[in-house]
């Protein structure tokens, strides 16, 4: 998972560098680069949620399972 985040950050860094150079060259507008960067971020976020869902959801359920007895004690007081 950490490697995936590092790869996404490297890709975004490359796109930011290309965007700054495109102002000098004028091939692709900054609006197109912004659209590409946003789409990569959304795609990466969806991939992270899809792959970590099997790890994240059970952790949250475990937290709820541990927290419910404490919650019922406070409600009972």
C-alpha positions in Angstrom: 0.0 0.0 0.0 2.9 2.4 0.8 4.5 1.6 -2.5 1.3 2.4 -4.3 1.1 5.8 -2.6 4.7 6.5 -3.4 4.1 5.6 -7.1 1.1 7.9 -7.3 3.0 10.8 -5.7 5.9 10.3 -8.2 3.4 10.4 -11.1 1.8 13.5 -9.7 5.2 15.1 -9.3 6.1 14.4 -12.9 2.8 15.9 -14.0 3.4 19.0 -12.0 6.8 19.4 -13.6 5.4 18.9 -17.0 2.7 21.4 -16.3 5.2 24.0 -15.3 7.2 23.4 -18.5 4.1 23.4 -20.6 3.7 27.1 -19.9 7.0 27.7 -21.7 6.4 25.3 -24.5 2.6 25.8 -24.9 1.7 22.2 -26.1 -1.0 21.3 -23.5 -2.9 23.8 -21.5 -2.8 23.9 -17.7 -6.5 23.1 -17.6 -5.8 19.7 -19.3 -3.0 18.9 -16.8 -5.3 19.8 -13.9 -8.0 17.5 -15.3 -5.4 14.7 -15.6 -4.1 15.2 -12.1 -7.6 15.3 -10.5 -8.5 12.1 -12.4 -5.4 10.3 -11.2 -6.1 11.3 -7.6 -9.7 10.1 -7.8 -8.6 6.9 -9.4 -5.9 6.3 -6.8 -8.4 7.1 -4.0 -10.9 4.6 -5.4 -8.2 1.9 -5.8 -7.1 2.5 -2.2 -10.6 2.2 -0.9 -11.3 -0.9 -2.9 -8.1 -2.7 -1.9 -8.0 -1.6 1.7 -11.7 -2.3 2.3 -11.0 -5.8 3.4 -8.6 -4.5 6.0 -10.4 -1.2 6.9 -13.9 -2.4 7.5 -13.1 -5.3 9.8 -11.0 -2.9 11.9 -13.9 -0.5 12.2 -16.2 -3.3 13.2 -13.8 -4.5 15.8 -13.6 -1.0 17.2 -17.4 -0.8 17.4 -17.5 -4.2 19.1 -15.0 -3.0 21.7 -16.7 0.3 22.2 -20.3 -0.9 22.6 -20.0 -2.1 26.2 -18.5 1.2 27.2 -21.3 3.0 25.5 -24.0 0.9 27.1 -22.4 1.6 30.6 -22.7 5.4 30.0 -26.3 5.1 28.7 -27.2 3.0 31.8 -26.0 5.6 34.2 
